Amino acid sequence: MSQATLTFSRARYALGPWARIAGLTACALLTLGPVVWTVSTSLRTPADSFDLPPQIVPAHPSTAAYHGVFEQIDVWLLALNSTLVTALIAIGQMITAGLAGYAFARLDFRFKKPLFGLVLATMMVPLQVTIVPVFLVLKSMGLTDTLLGLIVPAFPTAFGTFLMRQYFLGMPKDLGEAAMLDGAGPWRIFRSVYAPLARPGLAIVGVLAFNYHWNEFFRPLILETSGQNYTLPLGLVSLQGNLGTGSISVVLAGVVLSMLPAVAVFVVGQRPLREGITSAGVNR
């Protein structure tokens, strides 16, 4: 190897970590830039909302926009509805995904592969295609314009089922066989052996379900008509009237308030989420 080639290889090796850091920094700026601008604008006065060039740090920070949000909408009721809906959906998806994933991974029954393929096929069907039949079924059951009508149809999760199936397939069969020799049935094996080991995977399902349904807008828009049953994203729509008066800071203050619970859940669930992702598919 020539001296020039050796020098180039050493330089590329030395610059490799810095190039990765620079790339990650650029991605972080592109991701966090809109968030920083949203928080910054929410702290401006309406007169300063459209300053050009925009200032990252407001010249005169003010929380008046947040007071305006609480004056115009019932934030506590909307947040309570969203918390109830998303928490129950997350718990329900963890239960259904855990049971279905275990069944497809460890139990033998007829038509298992075609049924699993059918479950995966539902991931390719847009929500807009199924919302009309779902609405008609809920209407026949008297569940339209109720929080229960938002919660129950969201319990089945094709992605969660697929994720937990792969998670259970990565666990050793010896554990279940040993429990079976001790006289444990399928339900006892799942509850006492595999379910405790699957907690990181279930945490992934729960965190992703909470973040997705906390920001969900389309289903509440179709299924809810009474203001008392609105979720937070749906209630924030009423703040759009501030755009006509130039008070964009009020709108963005509502957006910031709606982001806080999802960010808190992600921060709290970050460790089990990371552990579940890194350990999925790895034999224990």
C-alpha positions in Angstrom: 0.0 0.0 0.0 1.4 3.4 -1.0 2.0 6.1 1.5 -0.7 8.3 -0.1 -3.3 5.6 0.2 -2.3 4.9 3.8 -2.6 8.6 4.6 -6.0 8.8 3.0 -7.3 5.7 4.9 -6.1 7.1 8.2 -7.7 10.5 7.4 -11.0 8.8 6.5 -10.9 6.7 9.6 -10.2 9.8 11.8 -13.0 11.8 10.1 -15.6 9.0 10.2 -16.9 9.7 13.8 -17.0 13.5 13.0 -18.9 12.9 9.9 -21.5 10.8 11.7 -21.8 13.5 14.4 -22.3 16.2 11.8 -24.9 14.1 10.0 -26.8 13.4 13.3 -26.6 17.1 14.3 -28.1 18.2 11.0 -30.9 15.7 11.4 -31.5 16.9 15.0 -31.7 20.5 13.8 -34.2 19.6 11.1 -36.3 17.7 13.5 -36.2 20.1 16.5 -36.2 23.3 14.5 -40.0 23.4 14.0 -40.5 22.5 17.7 -38.2 25.3 18.8 -39.9 27.8 16.5 -43.3 26.7 17.8 -42.3 27.2 21.5 -40.6 30.5 20.7 -43.7 31.9 18.8 -46.0 30.8 21.6 -44.1 33.1 23.9 -44.4 36.1 21.7 -47.1 38.8 21.8 -49.6 38.8 18.8 -47.8 41.9 17.5 -44.5 40.1 17.4 -45.8 36.9 15.9 -45.0 37.8 12.3 -41.7 39.6 12.8 -39.3 39.3 9.8 -36.8 38.0 10.2 -38.2 35.8 13.0 -36.4 35.8 16.3 -35.6 32.5 17.9 -35.5 34.1 21.4 -38.5 36.5 21.8 -37.6 40.0 22.6 -40.4 40.3 25.1 -41.4 36.8 26.3 -45.0 36.6 27.4 -47.3 33.8 28.6 -50.4 35.7 27.5 -51.0 33.3 24.7 -51.3 30.4 27.2 -53.8 32.3 29.2 -55.7 32.9 26.0 -55.9 29.2 25.3 -57.4 28.4 28.8 -59.9 31.3 28.3 -61.1 30.1 24.9 -61.4 26.3 25.4 -61.8 24.0 28.4 -58.3 22.6 28.3 -58.8 20.4 31.4 -61.8 18.7 30.1 -60.2 18.1 26.7 -57.0 16.8 28.3 -59.0 14.5 30.6 -60.9 13.0 27.7 -57.7 12.5 25.7 -55.9 11.0 28.7 -58.8 8.5 29.4 -59.1 7.5 25.7 -55.4 7.1 25.0 -54.6 5.4 28.3 -57.3 2.8 27.9 -56.4 2.2 24.2 -52.8 1.7 25.1 -53.7 -0.8 27.8 -56.1 -2.5 25.6 -53.6 -2.8 22.7 -51.0 -4.2 25.1 -53.4 -6.9 26.2 -54.7 -7.8 22.7 -51.2 -7.6 21.1 -49.7 -9.8 23.8 -52.3 -12.5 23.6 -52.5 -12.5 19.8 -48.7 -12.4 19.4 -48.3 -15.3 21.8 -50.9 -17.3 20.1 -49.4 -16.8 16.6 -45.9 -17.5 17.9 -46.3 -20.5 20.3 -49.7 -22.1 19.8 -50.6 -24.6 17.0 -54.0 -24.3 15.4 -55.6 -24.6 12.0 -55.2 -21.8 9.5 -52.6 -20.0 11.7 -50.5 -18.8 8.8 -53.5 -17.6 6.6 -55.0 -15.8 9.7 -51.7 -14.1 10.5 -51.4 -13.0 6.8 -54.9 -11.6 7.1 -53.9 -9.6 10.2 -50.9 -8.2 8.3 -53.1 -7.4 5.3 -55.2 -5.1 7.5 -52.2 -2.8 7.9 -52.5 -1.9 4.2 -56.1 -0.8 4.5 -56.4 3.0 5.2 -58.5 4.1 8.1 -60.6 6.2 5.7 -61.8 3.1 4.0 -63.1 1.4 7.2 -64.5 4.5 9.0 -67.9 4.3 7.4 -68.7 0.6 8.3 -67.2 1.3 11.8 -69.4 4.3 12.2 -72.5 2.3 11.2 -71.7 -0.5 13.6 -71.1 1.9 16.4 -74.4 3.8 15.6 -76.3 0.5 15.7 -74.8 -0.1 19.2 -75.5 3.4 20.4 -71.8 4.2 20.8 -71.5 7.2 18.5 -70.6 10.5 20.2 -69.2 8.6 23.2 -65.7 8.1 24.4 -66.3 4.3 24.5 -66.9 4.5 20.7 -63.3 5.8 20.3 -61.8 3.3 22.7 -63.1 -0.1 21.9 -62.6 -0.2 18.0 -58.9 0.8 18.6 -58.1 -2.3 20.7 -57.1 -4.6 17.9 -53.6 -3.7 16.5 -52.1 -5.5 13.6 -48.7 -3.8 14.1 -48.7 -4.7 17.8 -49.6 -8.3 17.0 -46.8 -8.6 14.5 -44.3 -7.0 16.9 -45.2 -9.2 19.8 -45.2 -12.3 17.6 -41.6 -11.6 16.6 -40.8 -10.9 20.2 -42.2 -14.2 21.5 -40.5 -16.1 18.6 -37.1 -14.7 19.9 -37.7 -16.4 23.3 -36.4 -19.9 23.9 -38.9 -22.7 23.8 -37.3 -24.5 26.6 -38.9 -22.2 29.2 -42.4 -23.2 28.0 -41.6 -26.9 27.7 -40.2 -26.9 31.2 -43.4 -25.3 32.5 -45.5 -27.8 30.6 -43.7 -30.7 32.2 -44.6 -29.2 35.5 -48.2 -29.3 34.6 -48.8 -25.7 33.5 -51.4 -25.1 30.8 -51.1 -22.6 27.9 -52.6 -19.7 29.8 -50.3 -20.3 32.9 -47.3 -20.6 30.6 -48.1 -17.3 29.0 -49.0 -15.5 32.2 -46.2 -16.8 34.4 -43.3 -17.4 32.0 -43.5 -15.5 28.7 -45.5 -12.4 29.7 -43.0 -11.1 32.3 -40.2 -11.5 29.8 -42.2 -9.6 27.2 -42.6 -6.4 29.2 -40.1 -4.4 27.1 -42.1 -5.4 23.9 -45.4 -4.5 25.6 -43.9 -1.2 26.6 -43.2 -0.5 22.9 -46.8 -1.2 22.0 -48.1 1.0 24.8 -45.9 4.0 24.2 -46.5 3.9 20.4 -50.2 3.5 20.9 -50.4 6.4 23.4 -48.4 8.8 21.2 -50.4 7.9 18.1 -53.9 8.1 19.6 -53.1 11.2 21.7 -52.6 13.1 18.4 -55.4 11.4 16.6 -57.8 13.7 14.9 -59.7 11.9 12.1 -61.7 9.4 14.2 -62.8 11.9 16.9 -63.8 14.3 14.1 -66.1 11.7 12.6 -67.4 9.9 15.7 -67.8 12.8 18.2 -70.3 15.7 17.8 -70.7 16.9 21.4 -68.1 19.3 22.8 -68.0 17.5 26.1 -66.6 14.4 24.3 -64.0 16.2 22.3 -60.4 15.2 22.6 -57.6 17.7 22.9 -56.6 17.7 19.1 -60.2 18.2 18.1 -60.8 20.9 20.7 -57.8 22.9 19.4 -59.5 23.4 16.1 -61.6 26.1 17.7 -58.4 28.2 18.1 -58.1 28.6 14.4 -60.2 31.7 14.7 -57.2 33.5 16.2 -55.4 33.3 12.8 -57.8 35.8 11.4 -56.8 38.3 14.1 -53.1 37.6 13.8 -52.8 35.9 17.1 -50.9 32.9 15.9 -49.2 32.7 19.2 -52.4 31.5 20.8 -52.8 28.7 18.3 -49.2 27.6 18.8 -49.5 27.8 22.6 -52.3 25.3 22.3 -50.1 23.1 20.2 -47.3 23.2 22.8 -49.8 22.2 25.5 -51.0 19.3 23.5 -47.4 18.1 23.0 -46.4 18.0 26.6 -48.2 14.8 27.7 -46.9 12.9 24.7 -43.4 14.1 25.3 -43.6 13.1 29.0 -44.8 9.6 28.2 -42.0 9.2 25.7 -39.4 10.4 28.2 -40.7 8.1 30.9 -41.0 5.1 28.5 -37.7 5.8 26.7 -35.7 3.2 28.6 -38.1 0.2 28.2 -38.7 1.4 24.6 -35.0 1.3 23.9 -34.6 -2.1 25.6 -37.5 -3.6 23.8 -36.2 -2.4 20.4 -32.7 -3.7 21.0 -33.8 -7.0 22.5 -36.6 -7.9 20.0 -35.7 -11.0 18.0 -32.7 -11.8 20.2 -32.8 -15.2 22.0 -32.7 -15.0 25.7 
